[in-house]
């Protein structure tokens, strides 16, 4: 589980643990990973920066050393920097691609030998609703997430020969620490995000974590190549006023 130190990743790790999985917790900040691990029965902390080209190999080797097997890979880690299109820098572009797209690509590749011999092997990618809708000032982040969704479908087709399932969850706005990295006024930002949701509220981490657990489980052994929107209906468009 990448991005396991907080938010969706921490909640999903707890869900997988509750379902009986031993969980490798991957992230850059060891202190947060240790906090997540404290509530998990069988956890192994792996400190890694997914922007580094060697990180996928390092992570898979550490998982196999700790547990001897790898049945499920969850690509959850992401970086996000919002702003006007003309303001993005090459460094921002490269880091977004490195973490949000390159790392999942090569984690899947590095994990493939272990997954081939795994029990009900599965890959779960975490995208975003903005991969499917146009939202101002999210162009860079959204582009990488759209790439992740294509990667999901392509690998689902290629890896099906080994019965490795690959699915993707596309959450809408979820109450996690990532929003504080780009919102100057968190309260106002949350109100704006919530008004865009037909079901009338932002998501909770458990709304998404349940889907991670479901797609990782053998119960979904005949499900692959899907992009599942867990977003309160955000991709349907802005709610219309009554009588409008």
C-alpha positions as CSV (number, residue, x, y, z in Angstrom):
1,X,0.0,0.0,0.0
2,X,1.7,3.2,-1.1
3,X,0.8,6.5,0.5
4,X,-0.1,4.6,3.7
5,X,0.8,7.3,6.2
6,X,-2.5,9.2,6.2
7,X,-5.8,9.7,4.5
8,X,-7.2,7.1,2.2
9,X,-4.0,5.0,2.4
10,X,-4.1,4.7,6.1
11,X,-7.8,3.8,6.1
12,X,-7.4,1.3,3.3
13,X,-4.4,-0.3,5.1
14,X,-6.6,-0.7,8.2
15,X,-9.4,-2.2,6.1
16,X,-7.0,-4.7,4.5
17,X,-5.7,-5.7,7.9
18,X,-9.2,-6.2,9.2
19,X,-9.8,-8.5,6.2
20,X,-6.9,-10.6,7.4
21,X,-4.1,-9.3,5.2
22,X,-0.5,-8.6,6.3
23,X,0.2,-5.1,5.0
24,X,3.3,-3.3,3.8
25,X,3.0,0.4,4.5
26,X,4.9,2.6,2.0
27,X,5.5,6.3,2.2
28,X,8.1,9.1,2.7
29,X,7.4,10.0,6.3
30,X,8.3,7.2,8.8
31,X,6.5,8.8,11.7
32,X,3.2,8.7,9.9
33,X,3.7,5.2,8.7
34,X,4.4,4.1,12.3
35,X,1.2,5.7,13.5
36,X,-0.7,3.7,10.8
37,X,1.2,0.5,11.8
38,X,0.2,0.9,15.4
39,X,-3.4,0.0,14.6
40,X,-2.5,-3.0,12.3
41,X,-1.9,-6.5,13.4
42,X,0.7,-7.5,10.8
43,X,2.4,-4.4,9.3
44,X,5.8,-3.7,7.8
45,X,7.0,-0.1,7.3
46,X,8.9,0.7,4.1
47,X,10.2,4.3,3.9
48,X,10.6,5.2,0.2
49,X,10.2,8.3,-2.1
50,X,8.3,7.1,-5.1
51,X,9.8,10.0,-7.2
52,X,13.1,8.1,-7.1
53,X,13.5,5.7,-10.1
54,X,14.8,2.9,-7.9
55,X,11.9,3.0,-5.5
56,X,9.7,0.3,-7.1
57,X,12.4,-2.3,-7.0
58,X,13.3,-1.4,-3.4
59,X,9.7,-1.6,-2.3
60,X,9.0,-5.0,-3.9
61,X,12.2,-6.5,-2.6
62,X,11.4,-5.2,0.9
63,X,7.8,-6.7,0.8
64,X,9.1,-10.1,-0.3
65,X,11.8,-10.0,2.4
66,X,9.2,-9.2,5.1
67,X,6.4,-11.5,4.0
68,X,7.7,-13.9,1.4
69,X,4.8,-13.1,-1.0
70,X,2.9,-10.4,-2.6
71,X,-0.8,-10.9,-3.5
72,X,-2.2,-7.4,-3.7
73,X,-0.6,-4.1,-4.9
74,X,-2.4,-0.9,-4.0
75,X,-1.1,2.2,-5.9
76,X,-2.5,5.0,-3.8
77,X,0.3,7.6,-3.3
78,X,0.0,10.9,-5.2
79,X,1.2,14.5,-5.3
80,X,-1.0,17.4,-6.2
81,X,-0.3,21.0,-7.0
82,X,-3.1,23.1,-8.5
83,X,-2.8,26.4,-10.3
84,X,-3.3,28.0,-13.7
85,X,-2.0,26.1,-16.7
86,X,0.6,28.7,-17.6
87,X,2.1,28.6,-14.1
88,X,3.2,24.9,-13.9
89,X,7.0,24.3,-14.0
90,X,9.0,21.5,-15.5
91,X,9.9,20.4,-12.0
92,X,6.3,20.2,-11.0
93,X,5.4,18.3,-14.1
94,X,8.2,15.8,-13.7
95,X,7.4,15.1,-10.0
96,X,3.7,14.6,-10.8
97,X,4.5,12.1,-13.5
98,X,7.1,10.4,-11.4
99,X,4.9,9.8,-8.4
100,X,1.4,9.6,-9.9
101,X,2.2,7.6,-13.1
102,X,5.7,6.3,-13.4
103,X,5.8,4.8,-9.9
104,X,2.6,2.8,-10.4
105,X,3.8,1.6,-13.8
106,X,7.0,0.2,-12.6
107,X,5.6,-1.1,-9.3
108,X,3.2,-3.2,-11.4
109,X,6.2,-4.3,-13.5
110,X,8.4,-5.1,-10.5
111,X,5.5,-6.9,-8.6
112,X,4.5,-9.0,-11.6
113,X,6.7,-12.1,-10.9
114,X,5.4,-12.3,-7.3
115,X,1.8,-11.6,-8.4
116,X,1.9,-14.4,-11.0
117,X,2.2,-16.9,-8.1
118,X,0.0,-15.0,-5.7
119,X,-3.3,-16.1,-4.3
120,X,-6.2,-14.3,-6.1
121,X,-3.7,-11.6,-7.2
122,X,-5.0,-8.1,-7.7
123,X,-3.8,-4.5,-8.4
124,X,-5.9,-1.6,-7.2
125,X,-5.0,1.8,-8.5
126,X,-6.4,5.0,-6.9
127,X,-7.2,7.8,-9.4
128,X,-9.5,10.8,-9.1
129,X,-12.8,12.0,-10.4
130,X,-10.9,14.8,-12.1
131,X,-9.5,12.3,-14.5
132,X,-12.9,12.3,-16.1
133,X,-14.1,15.9,-15.7
134,X,-12.6,19.3,-16.4
135,X,-11.9,21.2,-13.3
136,X,-10.0,24.5,-13.5
137,X,-6.4,24.6,-12.3
138,X,-6.1,20.8,-11.9
139,X,-4.7,20.2,-15.4
140,X,-1.4,18.6,-14.3
141,X,-2.7,16.4,-11.6
142,X,-5.7,15.3,-13.7
143,X,-3.5,14.5,-16.7
144,X,-1.5,12.0,-14.6
145,X,-4.6,10.5,-13.2
146,X,-6.1,10.0,-16.6
147,X,-2.9,8.2,-17.5
148,X,-3.3,6.0,-14.5
149,X,-6.8,5.0,-15.6
150,X,-5.5,4.0,-19.1
151,X,-2.7,2.1,-17.4
152,X,-5.4,0.2,-15.4
153,X,-7.2,-0.9,-18.5
154,X,-4.1,-1.8,-20.5
155,X,-2.6,-3.8,-17.7
156,X,-5.9,-5.5,-16.9
157,X,-5.9,-6.8,-20.5
158,X,-2.3,-7.9,-20.5
159,X,-2.1,-9.4,-17.1
160,X,-5.4,-11.3,-17.4
161,X,-3.5,-14.3,-18.8
162,X,-2.2,-14.8,-15.2
163,X,-5.6,-14.0,-13.7
164,X,-4.2,-10.9,-12.2
165,X,-7.1,-8.4,-11.8
166,X,-6.4,-4.7,-12.2
167,X,-9.1,-2.2,-11.2
168,X,-9.1,1.5,-10.4
169,X,-11.1,3.6,-7.9
170,X,-11.7,7.2,-8.8
171,X,-12.7,9.1,-5.6
172,X,-14.3,12.5,-5.5
173,X,-13.3,15.1,-2.9
174,X,-12.4,13.2,0.3
175,X,-11.6,14.8,3.7
176,X,-7.9,14.1,3.8
177,X,-4.7,16.1,4.6
178,X,-3.9,16.5,0.9
179,X,-6.4,19.4,0.5
180,X,-4.4,21.6,2.9
181,X,-1.5,21.4,0.5
182,X,-3.3,23.6,-2.1
183,X,-6.2,25.3,-0.4
184,X,-5.5,28.6,1.3
185,X,-8.9,28.6,3.1
186,X,-9.7,25.0,3.9
187,X,-13.2,25.7,5.3
188,X,-14.2,27.7,2.2
189,X,-12.6,25.2,-0.1
190,X,-14.5,22.3,1.5
191,X,-17.8,24.2,1.1
192,X,-17.0,24.7,-2.6
193,X,-16.1,21.0,-3.0
194,X,-19.2,19.8,-1.3
195,X,-21.5,21.9,-3.4
196,X,-20.3,20.1,-6.5
197,X,-21.4,16.7,-5.2
198,X,-25.0,15.6,-6.1
199,X,-25.2,13.5,-2.9
200,X,-24.5,16.6,-0.9
201,X,-21.3,15.9,1.0
202,X,-17.6,15.3,0.7
203,X,-16.3,11.7,1.0
204,X,-14.9,10.1,4.1
205,X,-11.8,7.9,3.9
206,X,-13.8,4.8,4.7
207,X,-16.0,5.4,1.7
208,X,-13.0,4.6,-0.4
209,X,-11.2,2.2,1.9
210,X,-14.2,-0.2,1.6
211,X,-13.8,-0.3,-2.2
212,X,-10.0,-1.0,-1.8
213,X,-10.8,-4.0,0.4
214,X,-13.6,-5.2,-1.9
215,X,-11.4,-5.0,-5.1
216,X,-8.5,-6.7,-3.3
217,X,-10.6,-9.6,-2.2
218,X,-11.1,-12.9,-4.0
219,X,-14.9,-12.0,-4.0
220,X,-14.2,-9.9,-7.1
221,X,-12.2,-12.5,-8.9
222,X,-14.2,-12.0,-12.1
223,X,-13.8,-8.2,-12.2
224,X,-11.0,-6.4,-14.0
225,X,-10.3,-3.3,-16.1
226,X,-12.9,-1.1,-14.3
227,X,-12.7,2.5,-13.3
228,X,-15.1,2.8,-10.3
229,X,-16.3,6.3,-9.4
230,X,-16.6,6.7,-5.7
231,X,-17.4,10.4,-5.7
232,X,-21.0,11.0,-4.6
233,X,-21.9,11.6,-8.2
234,X,-19.4,14.3,-9.0
235,X,-18.8,13.1,-12.5
236,X,-22.5,13.6,-13.3
237,X,-22.0,17.4,-13.2
238,X,-22.9,20.2,-10.8
239,X,-26.3,19.7,-9.0
240,X,-29.0,21.9,-10.5
241,X,-31.1,24.2,-8.3
242,X,-34.6,22.9,-7.6
243,X,-37.0,24.1,-10.3
244,X,-34.1,25.2,-12.4
